[in-house]
Amino acid sequence: MSGILYLVPTPIGNLGDISVRCRETLENADFIAAEDTRVTLKLLNHLGIKKSLVSYYEHNKAFKGDKIVERILAGETCALVSDAGSPAISDPGEDLVKQCAAAGIPVCAIPGPCAAITALSISGQSTGRFCFEGFLSTAKKSRREHLNSLKKEQRTMIFYEAPHKLLATLADLRDAFGEDRPISLCRELTKLHEEVVRTTLGQAVERYTEMPPKGEFVLVVAGAPREEPESPTEEDAAQCVARLMADGLSRKDAVKEAARKLGLSKNEVYEIALKIPE
Ligand code: SAM
């Protein structure tokens, strides 16, 4: 029987955020696959856990993925961790989950710290509907295509960004969505210098031009305002009634139908219809 792949989230800043279940899963796993074994070793030392570690990161994942899948199929249990936060969310792990799922290996995700959700919760933006956009590409063409595809997005958008690229990204977001669009910049979450700056894209560019950004950021950008459909004009109503009468409806029925279609009151449409010759 095959083993299991566990996705184990780790603290994004505050070591106290490791859960009992995460700790137990790390203790009980046969081996841990880690994005950076040195980072994970520090966490394991803090937790007093000794465990065999293998590295699994962006540039070895094609080769290491096969090895990990082989071991799990042979019955071992693997705990996957990234440097911080939830594995597989803008982190190596997405491919391993796909590989395991394709091989029929059970995958179990333990809920826990995730920078995107932590930021969204405290952003002060609408949380009812949101989309996670991860990191924008550094390649100009795909970056432009990505931003263009979001111009009409009405859901709250969440982006990850590294501090040295933040200013350029804010400028591109401002150019795509306009300088008045609200943004919450969530910095150093769960750490000593945690901060949320709720402002607009235009002001955010000014702020970080004067004061170069430091620390880790999640950007939570408000969605595009809902486009109000234009209300029908008198002329629209008159044309609609005339068309319906030409189709054979009586004036009374045409008014009723036009009012329903255009979302106007029957009285309103009736006044307009009186001006139409029989
Ligand atoms: N998988 C992780 C997660 O979902 O929590 C994210 C990993 S991704 C490689 C790293 C990015 O997450 C950073 O560039 C930053 O945008 C965000 N991030 C991670 N920790 C953060 C923190 N403490 N405060 C703000 N942003 C953070």
Residues whose N, C-alpha, C, O or C-beta is under 5 A from the ligand:
A	BS01	SAM	I12 G13 A84 G85 S86 P87 I89 S90 D91 P113 C114 A115 A116 Y160 E161 A162 C186 R187 E188 L189 E216 F217 V218
